[in-house]
Amino acid sequence: MEDQKLLKILGNKDVLALAFGAMIGWGWVVTAGLWITEAGSLGAIAAFLVGGLLVVFVGLTYAELAAALPLAGGEMYYAHAAMGRLPSFITTWAIILGYVSVIAFEAVALPTVFDYLIPGYGVGMAGSILISWINYRGMKLTSVIMGILTLLIAIAGVLLITGSSIAGNVENMAPFFTNNMSGILIVLIMTPFMFVGFDVIPQSAEEINLPRKRIGQLLIFSVCLAITWYLLIIFGVSRVLTPTEISGSTLVTADAMAKAFGGSKMMGNVLVLGGIGGILTSWIGFYVGGSRAIYALAKAGMLPKFLAELHPKYKTPHKAIL
């Protein structure tokens, strides 16, 4: 039976990278301009503050449950304890299908973004094979790669904030509010989708080598980090680009980065690399979450048992991953 246990190898940094990386995908590169256009610079910031606070309340529930039941497949066990087998089955499948939809989106987004750097190369299939292989090889490799990619995202973000703080000005941030309260509500409705991903912590809780209480604390901290990230991105973009430039941009965050550094195309590409890092971290994170949910259903007898088998060497639910 010992051979059939998932490896407990995730530490503090690994858990944060997994959750933060899953939340920070590609949306911040392309939709920051939409947020600012709809609500204004301060309006978008206000919307993300309110939306982030609501997500924190959801996260507090997850934090309590993940600490109480630190088992792979998280929500399956929570729903089973509260409502029984059938609601648990439906709940877990809804989550799995949600994860699959994100994975499919990332597979399409990667070649689109890659084309910005090197036109004419379709890398969607190659990306799918690579992400599957990383997950197949085990959580140790997954956590290392997630850490590297999250660092890449952070570097791109820090450069954008630094450049916009120096080269930008407050005048560009006007109008601070547009479309009155309706603009803020439009952005507020978008915010929950930007925080999807912290729930991979409950899914992988069985592989976290930390005290139970710490799991919940890291979950909330990861959401707070994501809130801070989005607020800084909105601030940076609105400070360096005028409303006209924002409206005419397709990759607004990359264009803001380029302008912040004197129109440097190379710095714009650095930002896009950070965006690619976000695509890959979300892709990997949702693979982890989805495969563990399938693994949990199989262990509970709600899917064929072979899906609960662990790889003899890597100790991953390899058949669920495939």
C-alpha positions as CSV (number, residue, x, y, z in Angstrom):
1,M,0.0,0.0,0.0
2,E,2.9,2.4,0.7
3,D,3.8,2.3,-3.0
4,Q,0.4,3.6,-3.9
5,K,0.7,6.9,-2.1
6,L,1.3,10.2,-3.7
7,L,4.7,11.8,-2.7
8,K,4.5,14.5,-0.1
9,I,7.1,16.9,-1.5
10,L,5.5,20.3,-1.9
11,G,6.9,23.0,0.4
12,N,5.9,26.6,0.9
13,K,7.4,28.0,-2.3
14,D,6.1,25.1,-4.3
15,V,2.5,25.6,-3.2
16,L,2.6,29.3,-3.8
17,A,4.1,28.9,-7.3
18,L,1.5,26.3,-8.1
19,A,-1.5,28.4,-7.0
20,F,-0.2,31.8,-8.1
21,G,0.9,30.4,-11.4
22,A,-2.4,28.7,-12.1
23,M,-4.3,32.0,-11.4
24,I,-2.0,34.3,-13.4
25,G,-2.5,33.0,-16.9
26,W,-2.6,35.1,-20.1
27,G,-5.6,37.3,-19.5
28,W,-3.6,40.1,-17.8
29,V,-1.6,40.6,-21.0
30,V,-4.6,41.1,-23.3
31,T,-7.6,42.2,-21.1
32,A,-6.0,44.9,-18.9
33,G,-6.8,47.4,-21.5
34,L,-10.5,46.3,-21.5
35,W,-10.7,46.7,-17.7
36,I,-9.3,50.3,-17.9
37,T,-11.5,51.2,-20.9
38,E,-14.7,50.0,-19.3
39,A,-14.2,51.3,-15.7
40,G,-11.3,53.8,-15.9
41,S,-7.9,53.3,-14.1
42,L,-9.2,53.7,-10.6
43,G,-12.5,52.2,-11.4
44,A,-10.7,49.0,-12.6
45,I,-8.6,49.0,-9.4
46,A,-11.7,49.4,-7.3
47,A,-13.4,46.5,-9.1
48,F,-10.5,44.2,-8.5
49,L,-10.3,45.2,-4.9
50,V,-13.9,44.3,-4.4
51,G,-13.8,41.2,-6.6
52,G,-10.6,40.0,-4.9
53,L,-12.1,40.4,-1.4
54,L,-15.1,38.3,-2.5
55,V,-12.7,35.6,-3.7
56,V,-10.8,35.8,-0.4
57,F,-14.1,34.8,1.3
58,V,-14.4,31.8,-1.0
59,G,-10.8,31.0,-0.3
60,L,-11.4,31.1,3.4
61,T,-13.9,28.3,3.0
62,Y,-11.4,26.3,0.9
63,A,-8.7,27.0,3.5
64,E,-10.8,25.5,6.3
65,L,-11.7,22.4,4.2
66,A,-8.2,21.8,2.8
67,A,-6.8,21.9,6.3
68,A,-9.5,19.6,7.6
69,L,-9.4,17.1,4.7
70,P,-5.9,17.3,3.0
71,L,-6.7,14.7,0.4
72,A,-6.0,14.6,-3.4
73,G,-9.2,15.6,-5.2
74,G,-10.3,18.1,-2.5
75,E,-13.8,19.1,-3.6
76,M,-14.8,15.5,-4.1
77,Y,-14.3,14.7,-0.4
78,Y,-15.9,18.0,0.7
79,A,-19.0,17.5,-1.3
80,H,-19.2,13.8,-0.3
81,A,-18.9,14.7,3.4
82,A,-21.6,17.3,3.1
83,M,-24.1,15.9,0.6
84,G,-23.2,12.3,-0.3
85,R,-22.1,10.3,-3.3
86,L,-24.1,11.7,-6.2
87,P,-23.6,15.4,-5.5
88,S,-19.9,14.6,-5.0
89,F,-19.8,12.9,-8.4
90,I,-21.6,15.9,-10.1
91,T,-19.4,18.5,-8.3
92,T,-16.1,16.8,-9.2
93,W,-17.1,16.3,-12.8
94,A,-18.1,20.0,-13.1
95,I,-14.6,20.9,-11.8
96,I,-12.9,18.5,-14.1
97,L,-14.7,19.8,-17.2
98,G,-13.8,23.4,-16.1
99,Y,-10.2,22.4,-15.9
100,V,-10.4,20.7,-19.3
101,S,-11.8,23.9,-20.8
102,V,-8.9,26.0,-19.5
103,I,-6.4,23.4,-20.7
104,A,-8.0,23.6,-24.2
105,F,-7.9,27.4,-24.1
106,E,-4.1,27.4,-23.2
107,A,-3.4,24.9,-26.1
108,V,-5.0,27.4,-28.5
109,A,-3.5,30.5,-26.8
110,L,0.1,29.3,-26.9
111,P,0.6,29.3,-30.7
112,T,-1.3,32.6,-31.0
113,V,1.1,34.3,-28.5
114,F,4.2,32.5,-29.8
115,D,3.3,33.9,-33.3
116,Y,3.8,37.4,-31.8
117,L,7.5,36.5,-31.2
118,I,8.2,34.1,-34.1
119,P,5.6,34.3,-36.8
120,G,4.6,31.1,-38.7
121,Y,5.2,28.5,-36.0
122,G,2.3,26.6,-34.6
123,V,3.3,25.1,-31.3
124,G,0.0,24.0,-29.8
125,M,0.5,20.2,-30.2
126,A,4.1,20.4,-29.1
127,G,3.0,22.4,-26.0
128,S,0.3,19.8,-25.2
129,I,2.8,16.9,-25.4
130,L,5.4,18.9,-23.3
131,I,2.9,19.7,-20.5
132,S,1.6,16.1,-20.4
133,W,5.2,14.9,-20.1
134,I,6.0,17.3,-17.3
135,N,3.0,16.2,-15.3
136,Y,3.7,12.5,-16.1
137,R,7.2,12.8,-14.7
138,G,6.1,13.8,-11.3
139,M,5.4,16.6,-8.9
140,K,9.0,17.2,-8.2
141,L,9.8,18.2,-11.8
142,T,6.4,20.0,-12.0
143,S,7.2,22.2,-9.0
144,V,10.7,23.1,-10.2
145,I,9.3,24.2,-13.6
146,M,6.4,26.0,-12.0
147,G,8.9,27.9,-9.8
148,I,11.0,28.9,-12.8
149,L,8.1,30.1,-14.9
150,T,6.5,32.0,-12.0
151,L,9.9,33.8,-11.5
152,L,9.7,34.7,-15.2
153,I,6.2,36.1,-14.8
154,A,7.4,38.1,-11.7
155,I,10.4,39.6,-13.5
156,A,8.2,40.7,-16.4
157,G,5.8,42.3,-14.0
158,V,8.4,44.0,-11.9
159,L,10.0,45.5,-15.1
160,L,6.6,46.8,-16.2
161,I,5.8,48.4,-12.9
162,T,9.3,49.9,-12.6
163,G,9.3,51.2,-16.1
164,S,5.8,52.7,-15.9
165,S,6.6,54.3,-12.6
166,I,9.6,56.1,-14.1
167,A,8.4,56.8,-17.6
168,G,4.6,57.2,-17.0
169,N,2.6,60.0,-15.4
170,V,-0.7,60.4,-13.5
171,E,-2.2,62.4,-16.4
172,N,-2.3,59.2,-18.6
173,M,-4.5,57.6,-15.9
174,A,-7.4,60.0,-16.6
175,P,-10.3,59.4,-16.8
176,F,-10.1,57.7,-13.4
177,F,-13.7,56.5,-13.7
178,T,-15.7,55.8,-16.8
179,N,-19.3,54.6,-17.3
180,N,-20.0,55.4,-13.7
181,M,-21.0,52.4,-11.5
182,S,-21.9,50.2,-14.6
183,G,-18.3,50.3,-15.7
184,I,-17.0,49.0,-12.3
185,L,-19.7,46.3,-12.3
186,I,-18.7,45.1,-15.8
187,V,-15.1,44.7,-14.6
188,L,-16.3,43.2,-11.3
189,I,-18.1,40.5,-13.2
190,M,-14.8,39.5,-14.9
191,T,-12.7,39.3,-11.8
192,P,-13.7,35.8,-10.5
193,F,-12.4,34.3,-13.8
194,M,-9.0,35.9,-13.2
195,F,-8.7,34.2,-9.8
196,V,-9.6,30.7,-11.0
197,G,-6.7,28.4,-10.1
198,F,-6.1,28.7,-6.3
199,D,-8.3,25.6,-6.0
200,V,-5.5,23.4,-7.3
201,I,-4.1,23.6,-3.7
202,P,-7.0,21.5,-2.3
203,Q,-6.7,19.2,-5.4
204,S,-3.0,18.5,-4.6
205,A,-3.3,18.7,-0.8
206,E,-2.1,15.1,-0.4
207,E,1.2,16.0,-1.9
208,I,1.9,19.0,0.4
209,N,4.5,18.4,3.0
210,L,3.4,21.0,5.5
211,P,1.2,21.3,8.6
212,R,-2.5,21.3,7.8
213,K,-3.0,24.9,9.1
214,R,-0.2,26.1,6.8
215,I,-2.1,24.8,3.7
216,G,-5.0,27.1,4.4
217,Q,-2.7,30.0,5.1
218,L,-0.9,29.6,1.8
219,L,-4.1,29.4,-0.1
220,I,-5.3,32.8,1.2
221,F,-1.8,34.3,0.7
222,S,-1.8,33.1,-2.9
223,V,-5.1,34.9,-3.6
224,C,-3.8,38.1,-1.9
225,L,-0.7,37.9,-4.2
226,A,-2.9,37.6,-7.2
227,I,-5.0,40.6,-6.2
228,T,-1.8,42.6,-5.7
229,W,-0.6,41.5,-9.1
230,Y,-3.7,42.6,-11.0
231,L,-3.8,46.0,-9.2
232,L,-0.2,46.7,-10.1
233,I,-0.7,45.6,-13.8
234,I,-3.7,48.0,-14.1
235,F,-1.7,50.8,-12.4
236,G,1.3,50.2,-14.7
237,V,-0.6,50.1,-18.0
238,S,-2.8,53.1,-17.2
239,R,0.1,55.2,-16.1
240,V,2.2,54.7,-19.2
241,L,-0.4,54.4,-22.0
242,T,-3.0,57.1,-22.9
243,P,-6.6,56.0,-23.3
244,T,-6.2,56.3,-27.1
245,E,-3.2,54.0,-27.1
246,I,-5.0,51.5,-25.0
247,S,-8.0,51.4,-27.3
248,G,-5.8,50.8,-30.3
249,S,-3.7,48.0,-28.8
250,T,-4.2,44.3,-29.2
251,L,-1.5,43.4,-26.6
252,V,-1.9,46.3,-24.3
253,T,0.5,45.2,-21.6
254,A,3.3,44.4,-24.0
255,D,2.8,47.8,-25.7
256,A,2.9,49.4,-22.2
257,M,6.2,47.7,-21.5
258,A,7.7,48.7,-24.8
259,K,6.7,52.4,-24.3
260,A,7.9,52.4,-20.7
261,F,11.4,51.5,-22.0
262,G,11.5,54.1,-24.9
263,G,9.6,52.1,-27.5
264,S,11.8,49.0,-27.1
265,K,10.3,46.1,-29.1
266,M,12.7,43.8,-27.2
267,M,11.2,44.8,-23.8
268,G,7.7,44.2,-25.3
269,N,8.9,40.7,-26.1
270,V,10.1,40.2,-22.6
271,L,6.6,41.0,-21.3
272,V,5.2,38.5,-23.9
273,L,7.6,35.9,-22.5
274,G,6.1,36.5,-19.1
275,G,2.7,36.0,-20.6
276,I,3.8,32.7,-22.2
277,G,5.1,31.8,-18.7
278,G,1.6,32.5,-17.4
279,I,0.0,30.3,-20.1
280,L,2.3,27.4,-19.2
281,T,1.8,27.8,-15.4
282,S,-1.9,27.8,-15.8
283,W,-1.7,24.8,-18.2
284,I,0.5,22.8,-15.8
285,G,-1.6,23.8,-12.7
286,F,-4.9,22.7,-14.2
287,Y,-3.4,19.5,-15.4
288,V,-2.4,18.8,-11.8
289,G,-5.9,19.7,-10.5
290,G,-7.8,17.8,-13.2
291,S,-5.7,14.6,-13.0
292,R,-6.0,14.6,-9.2
293,A,-9.8,15.0,-9.4
294,I,-10.0,12.1,-11.8
295,Y,-7.7,10.1,-9.5
296,A,-9.9,10.8,-6.5
297,L,-13.1,9.7,-8.4
298,A,-11.4,6.5,-9.4
299,K,-10.2,5.8,-5.9
300,A,-13.8,6.3,-4.7
301,G,-15.1,3.8,-7.3
302,M,-16.9,6.5,-9.4
303,L,-14.5,5.9,-12.4
304,P,-12.6,2.8,-13.5
305,K,-10.0,1.8,-11.0
306,F,-7.1,1.9,-13.4
307,L,-7.4,5.7,-13.4
308,A,-6.3,5.6,-9.7
309,E,-3.1,3.7,-10.5
310,L,0.2,5.5,-9.6
311,H,3.3,5.3,-11.7
312,P,5.8,2.9,-10.0
313,K,8.7,5.3,-10.4
314,Y,7.2,8.8,-10.5
315,K,4.2,8.2,-8.2
316,T,1.9,10.2,-10.4
317,P,-1.6,9.2,-11.4
318,H,-0.2,8.7,-14.9
319,K,-3.2,7.1,-16.5
320,A,-5.4,10.0,-15.2
321,I,-2.9,12.4,-16.7
322,L,-2.9,10.7,-20.1
